[in-house]
Amino acid sequence: MTLSTHPAASLSAALGGLIDYAGLFPPARLEMAPAVAEYAQARAGAHAWMLGRFIVPASRLGELRDALAAEQPPLPLSVIVDAPSDARAWFGAVRQILARLEALRAEPRFTIEALEVPLPRLTGERETYDGTIGQFAMLAETHGLRGLPIFVELPTGGERADLLAGAMAALGRHRLHAKLRCGGITADAFPSVDAVAAFVTAAAEAGVAFKATAGLHHPIRHVDAATGFPMHGFLNLLAAAAFVDRGDGATLRAVLAEKSASAFALDGDGLRVGDLLAGPDALREMRGARFFGYGSCSFAEPIADLTALHILPASE
């Protein structure tokens, strides 16, 4: 019997349900049927305890429904509210999407368990995200969706300090969560260590939990050999959420910037990065209150990496 089948307390606390499956999105960009099949395979595997929801755009829910067999267990979904990015068209499109999602709550082939909401860009220098966040919360309430975890993503540029703190405060007031984008297909899509540290800090100070997406292909921060892009590590991010209230900002930035796998340990004592330690209870609390997990276009790749680091035991 392996620990990957029955994970130890620290592994379960830190990694349980960590990875939402995003096989429909780049760089994997699978067609619907292969993505559904890959998720089903992960769901039946030894590491299913690490698997979260299947991520799908609202605009592809009909396609997803057609790809699902009636006899299989309902698919747990995190649905992206993929409204146009133009602010003038955004609210009308969101209203239509939420009305459709409300109607689909009774669909037997899948279960909508969470929403992910990219906000439109601001149209003026003096605007903030507070009004948009409040209006979305009202729309979600109108359509009976406020009971779902809702992750709100600020557009690129929303990490500006004057906007970030206000947006986090608004999310906290409306009991919404945040979403952090950690990469993309161009170098400028990857936020700096300082920007990620500012996001994690602002979320913690506002009492807002977050999930992450994109660019978190491997556990430890590194430079991608093919692109030359500096890639954030999902263990770095998890540790940052665990240690955000330890020391000063320099400590948090050091955790996010750490590139040495030997600096990380996840064992019976908990998660350790250098001299910092978070035990199983602290990790469990952090996952529920600060960092829900991240979206990955591959489930097998992070499992293989964690096994290579001896964080997960090799399958027998």
Protein Blocks (a to p, Z undefined) as FASTA:
>chain_A
ZZklmccfklmmmmgokbccfkkbcfklpafklmmmmmmmmmmmmklmmpccddddfklm
mmmmmmpcfkbccddddddddbdfblklmmmmmmmmmmmmmmmmmpmkbccfbdcddddd
dfbfkbcfklmmmmmmmmmmmnopmmpccdddddehilpmklmmmmmmmmmmnopacddd
fbdjbfklpccfklmmmmmmmmmmnopacddeehilbfbdcddfklopacddfklmmmmm
mmmmgcjfklmmmmmmpmbfklpccdfkbccehjbccdfklmmmmmmmmmnbdcdfbfkl
mmmmmmmnomaccdZZ
